[in-house]
Amino acid sequence: MLDPVRAKLKLVGVTAGAFAGGVLLASGLEWTAGSHATTMLQTTEQPSRQDVRPVAELSQAFISIAESVTPAVVSIETERNAPARGRGRGEEEEEGQGFPFPFPMPQRPQGPQQASGSGFLISDDGYIITNNHVVAEADQINVVLSDNRQIRARLVGRDPLTDVAVIKIEGRGFPAVRLGRSEGVRIGEWVLAIGNPLDLGTTVTSGIVSAQGRSLNNLIGSNAGENRRWAIEDFIQTDAPINPGNSGGPLVNLRGEVVGVNSAIASPTGLYTGYGFAVPIDLARKVADDLIRYGRVRRPAVGIQVTSVRPEDAEVYRLERIEGVVAQDFPPESPAREAGLRQGDVIVAVDGRPVQRVGQFQRMIATRRPGETVALDVIRYGNRQRFSVRLSEAPNAAEEPQVARREAPAAAEGSTKLGVAVSPVTPEVARNCEFEGQASGLVVTEVENFSAGFRNGIRRCTRILAVDGQALDDVATFRRLVERKRGGEVVSLRVVFASGENGIVNVRLPD
């Protein structure tokens, strides 16, 4: 359906060059005009038809894309029967305009709750891609087409870990988008965001790709639950205005191809402030295919825990560039370990494509299927090697067994980065620190002089309740949350001082 767009966009390549030439020409006229103010004024106020034409052609390109794509963009309205009781503290509201948009919603303790979002048709028989958070826990899903027809939809499947869902409407002959490739998206590339923001109806906004590989732990962490480690975080960032209600709409390139699924914004108010994020379409397409074919996502597993390469890693492992991911640990029955990878190996390429960061590596693996074989290029202390790894299937989120947590030792342990030792609040510690009543959290038992903790006011008998917003229940959790931080990063501690005062202490860890 988008073939006409190709014909209309043949001039887009010429547009940028011609426009730049027009700008240079205007500058030249200004310099050569000298004191001839009349000539300069005419050049400024009355641009020639040749100068205006490239801008008009670019505008026509946007118009052609909008006219071709918007018929396949739908509005999604959901209803959810609210429980008779109110939500308990700490329970998440997973509505179309709630997560991941912190948009204020009216409290409705009884009766149906309504929310809205966007989606786009990917086939003429009614399959629609949208966001998981748009349709999560919905009791009824209605789709409004571009011609104002309203059709009841059914949920095909949803995946909280990628924030992708698929719904279906019955019928034939629906307009569908053309899916592109997000692998080739470049920073600075023009894109259009299409959706139904703030109940305004179909809206088209434009911008550029601002960045790639963005990680949004604070936005999607609440939906990932116990399987957070399977989440893929390699978002496309754009400055195309995105607001609540845009969730699930397409991010489109200048060829009229969908390259992402609009999912989130970074904003203190819940409204657009310049940063929007989209799920790469390569990943969304694979997830959608699985949901349609199997009703669930079949996740390929390489069987390895990795971290991004730091300058210190590049020095130790003798890397030419600060790129790649470092193998840290292997779960039982790891395909990577069986293929010969070791802890400390640095993965620099997958099937010949360079790897720069963890999110990118995860996405490159996630777009494959269990049973396929991938070639991993590895640097092992300066020596480059290649390993063939046959991907296994990751445990299903609903079936993954819980790993038994090791009991933390009662003896004081702590963080060498913070320079403090902590222990559970035992009766003996509570007595020595003169705590009144039942005390929660962990208590500081030792502090190194002039350490990062010491310089920020942490002293013996200070209780640490949470690290970066995560409540503490044992020493091992405290160590994991702090020690995973890199030097120079800030760790946020919620504490109760020995005086009984509560506070938040933000500590920058030493390099």
N, C-alpha and C positions, 0 to 999 in steps of 0.2 A: 503494500500500500504506500510505501514511501519512495517508490522509484521516481515520482515527479520531483521529490526533494533533491535527488542527486542532480537532476538536470538544472534545477534552479541554483544549486550551490556550486556549480563549476566556476562561478565568478568569485567565490569567497576567497580562493587563494590569491586572486589578483587584487582583491579589495585591500588587504593589509598593505601590500606593496604600493598600490596606487595611493592609498591614504597617506602613507609615510612620505611618498613623493610629493603629495600636495602640501604637507606640512613644511617640507624642506623648501619647496618653491615659495611658499608664503614668507618664510624667513629670509630667503634670498631677495625677494622684492622689497622687504623692509630695509635691508642693508643697502641695496643699490639705489633706493629712492632718495637717500640722502635727506636734503632739506625739503624735498617736494612733498609737503604734507598732504596735498590733495591726492597724490597717487597712493600714498599709504592708507589714507582714509577710504579710498575706493576699494583697495585690496581687502581691507578689514570688513567693511560693511557690505560690499557687493562681491562675494566670491564668485568666481567663474563657474559656469555649468560643469566644466571639467573637474573642478575641485569638489563639487557637491555630489557628483555621480557615485563615487565609491562609497560614500556614507549611505546613500539611498539604497545601494545594492546590498550592503550589510544589513540594513533595516529590513529589506525584502527577504533576506535569508532567514532572519528571526521570524518574520511573519509566516513564511512557508513552513518552517518547523512547527510553529505553534498550531497552524491549521491542520497539519498532518498528524500530530501526536495527540492533541487534546481530545479528539473524539474517543480515544482509547483510555483516557483517564477518568476514573470514577470516584464518586463520593461514597464513603462507607459510613453508615449510621448503625450504631449498636445499642442494644438495650440489655441491661443486666438487672435481674431481680435482686434487690438489696436484701441482706439478711434482716431478720426482725430485730436483732440486737445491733448496737453500734460496733464499729471496729475497735479492737483492742489496741493498746499502745504498741507501736512497733510494727503493726500490720501494714503492708504496702497496698496502695490503691493502684491497680493496673488497668487504667482506662485509656481511651484514645487520646484524651488531652491531659492525662496525668503523666506517668512515666513515658518517655524520659523528659517531658517538658514539665518543669515545676510550675504549672499554670494553676492559679487558684480556682478550685471548683467548689460549688455550693455543696454543703453537707446535706445529704438526703438519707436520713436514717431508715426511712420506710418508702416503699414504692419503687418503681423501676428507675434505674439510673441510665441516662443517655450520654453517649459520647460519639465523636465523629473523627474521621480520618480520611485518608486517600488510598488509592490503589490504581493499578493499571492492568488492562487485559493483555495477556501474553499469547492467547490463542483465540481463534474465531468461535470455539465451542464453549467459551465462558470461564476459562481459568484466569484468576486474578492474583497477582502478587501484591502483598501489603506488608505492614509491620506486625510482628507478634503482639506488641503492646496495644495495637489498635483493636484487635479482636479477642485478646485474652479474656477468658471467663465470661464472654458474651453469651447470653441466652438467646438472643435473636440478632441476626445480621441482615441489614438491608442495603442494597446497592442502588445508587441513583446514577443512571447513565447520563452522558452528555446531552442526550435528547430529552432528558427529564423523566424517562421511564424509571419506575421503581420495581426492583425484582428482589425477592427473598434469596439469600445466599446461604450455602452450607459451608461449614469449615472442613477443609480437606486435611489440613495439618498445620502445626505451628512449631517454631523452634526458638525458645527463649535465648539460647546461647548466641544466635546470630541476629536475633530480632527480625526474623523473616517468617511470614505465614502465607498460606495459599488458601483462598476461598473459591467457590465456583457458583456460577449462575447457570440455569438451564436455558438452552437455546442454541441457535446457530447463526452464523453470519455477523458476529460482533466484530467491530474494528479492533485490531491488535497492533501493539507497538513492535518495532524491530529492535531486538536486543543486540547491543554492541559488545565490545570487549573492554573491561576496565584495566586490563594489564597494560594497555598502551596509552592510558590517560596521562597527560603531562601537566606539570604545574604551570599555570598561566593560561591554560586552555579555556576558551569560552564554553560555558555550560548554561542551560536553562533548567530551572526548578519549576515543576508543574504540580499543582495540587489544589486543595480546597481549604486555604487557611482561614481560621477564625470565622467559619461559616459564611464566607464571602462568595462562595462559588468558585468555579475554576479560575485559577490565577496563574499567570506566567511571570516569573522573575528571572533576571539574568545576572551572571557574575562570572568569575573565573575559578578554576581549581586553585585553591590557596596552598594546599599541602596534601600529602598522602601519608598513609601509615599511622594515623592518629589512634591513640589508645584512649578509651573512655571508660576506665574502671568505675568511676563514680556514677556513670549514667546507666550502665547495664549490669552492674554487679548484683543489684538486688534481685534480678530475675534469674541469675545463674544458679543460685542455691549452692548445693553441695558439689555441683559439677562445674564450678567456675573455671577449673583448669582446662576444660575443653572449649571455652569460649574463644572466638576468633576476634581479634581487635586490630583491624587494619583499615580504618575508615578513610574515606575521601573527604577532605575538608574543602568547603566552598564558601565564598562570600555572597552567593546568590541568596537573597532574603528568603528565609524559611521560618514559618511561624506554626504554632499549634494548629493541627488540622492538615498540615502538609505531610504528616507522617504517612509513609507508604507510597507517596507519589514518586514519579520518575525524575531522575537527574539525566538530562539529555545533552549530547554533544552537538556540534554544528553539522553533523551528518544526519541528524534526526534519529540517532541511535541512543537507547537507554544504556547508560554506563554506571548507574547507581540507584539505590533506593533511599530516598530521603528519610532520615531516621531521628535525628536529634539536633539540638542546638546547645551551645554553651552560653548560659545567660543567668544573671542573678535575679532576673524578674520573670523568666519564663517566656519572654518575647525576644524577637530577633535583635541581636546586638552586633552582628558582623561575623558570626561563626556558625556554620551549619555543617552537618556531617551526614554522609551517605554510606550505606553498605555497598561495597563493590559488586557490580552485577555478575562478575564471574563466580563469586561465592554465592550470591543470591540465586542464580540460575541453578547451580548444583543442588542447593538446599531445596529449591522448589521442585526440581526433577525427582528427588528422593521422596518428598512429601506426597507427590502425585502418584509415584510408582509403588512406594512401600508404606505410605502413611506415617513414616518416621524418617529421621535422617540417619543414614548409614555413614558413620564417621570413620575415615581411614586413620589408622594410628601407626606412627613410625616408632613409637615406644622410646621416647627420649624427653628429658626435661632440659630446656635450654635457657640461656640468658644471652642478651645482646653483648657484643664485644665492646669492652671499654679500652681506653688507652693503656691501662695497666696490662690487660689481657694481650693486646697487640705486642707489647714488649716481651712478655713471658713466652708467648707462643710463636714469636718471630714472624709476625704478619706484616705484609707490605702496606696494608690499609686497615683502618679501624672499622672493619665491616665483618659481618657474619654473626653466627650464633655459637655459643660455647656449650658443649655437651656437659651437663652437670650430674645427672642421675638417670638411672634406667629402672623402670618398673619391672616386676616379674614377667617373664616370657616376652622380653622386648625384641622386636624384629631388628632394631638397629644394633643392639648388642650381639645378637646372633649373627649378624652380617659382619661383625668385626669392629664396630665403633667402640671407642673407649672414652672414659671421662677425661675432659680436657681437650678432646678433638674439637676443632673449629670448623663448622659446616659453612662453606663459602659459596656453594652453588647446588641447585636442584635441577637435574636434567639439563645442565649446562647454563641455566639462568642464574645470574648472581643473586646471592642472599645478602641483605644489608642489616636486617633487624628481625626480632622475634615475631612480631605480628605478620610480617611479610612471609616468613618461613612457614608459620602456621597456616596462612591462607593458601600458599602454594601446595601444601600437603592436603589441605581440606578440599581443594577442588578436584582431587583424585578420588579413586574408589578403592574400597578394600579388595585385596587380591592383586592389585596392580603393582608393578615394580618401578621404583624410582632410583635414579643414580644420584648419590650424594658425593660431591667433591669436598674433601676434608683436608685441612692443614693440621698435621700432627707435628708440633714443634719444628715448624719450618719446612717439613716435607709434605708435598701434595699427594694425596691418594684418592682413589675413587672406590666407592662401595655400592653394590646393588642391594637394595632393601625391598623386600616384598611386604607391602602394607597389610597389617591386620585390621580387624574391625574393633573400634573402641566400644567399651560397654555402653549399653543403652542407658540413658539418664534414669529411667524408671527401674532399671535392673541392676545398676552398678552397686556392688556390695560396699558397705561402709568399712573403712579401714580402722582397725582398732587403734585407739590413741594410747600412746605410751604414757604411763604415769610419770609426771614430773617428780624428780627427786626432791625431798624435803630440804636438802641442803641448799644454801644460798647460791644462786647462779645469776648471771646477768648479761649485760652488754658491754663488750670491750669498747665499742664505739661511743657509747654514752659515758662509760667509765663508772657504772653503778652495778651493784649486785642486789638482787631482789629475792624474796622468798614468799611463800604463801603466808597468810595471816594466821599463824598458829597461836594457841593459847599463851605460849611462852612469849612470842613476839608481841602479842597484844598487851601482855602484862608489862613487858619492858618499855614499850612505847606509850603506855598508859592510855590505850584506846578505850573509849567508853561505848558500850553496846557492841553489836555485831558489826565488824568492819569488813568491807568488801575490797576487791582488788588485790594487788601485790604490794608488799611493803619494802622500801629500800633499807637494806641492812648495812651496806658499805658504799662509800663514795670516794673515788680517787681525787686527790687534790688537783685543782686546775684542769680537771677533765671537762668535757662538753656539758655533762650534767651538772657538775659543780658550778661552772660559770653561769649557769642558768637557774641557780637557786635550789637545785635538788639536794636534799640533805637526808641523813638517817631519819627513819620513821615517816618520811614522805610516802604516801600511798599513791600508786599509779593505777588508775581505774581503766584507762583506755589508751590505745595507741592508734593514731590516725582514725579516730572514731570507732574503732573495734574494741569491744569490751574484753577485758582480760579474765581468763579463768584458770590459767596455769603459767608457770615460768617458761615452758617451751614455746607457748604462743607469743609471749613477750619477746623472747629472743628471736623468734622467726620474723616478727613484724619489724623489729629494729635492725637486725643484722642483715636483712635483705636490702636495706637502704644503701645507696652509694655515698661515698664521701662527698661532702658539699651539699647533699640534699637535706631537707628539713623534715624532722619527725615531730608530730604534734602529740603532746602528752596531756591527757586530762588527769589532774592530780588533786589530792587533798594534802595540804601541808600539815606539819606536826601541830601547828597552831589551830587546825581545824578549818582553815580557809580553803575554799575550792578555787580552782583556776585551770587555765590551759597554758602550758609552757611549750613554745615552739623552739626546738633546738636544731641548729644547723650542725650536722655531723662533720667531724674533721676529715680532711682528705686522707 
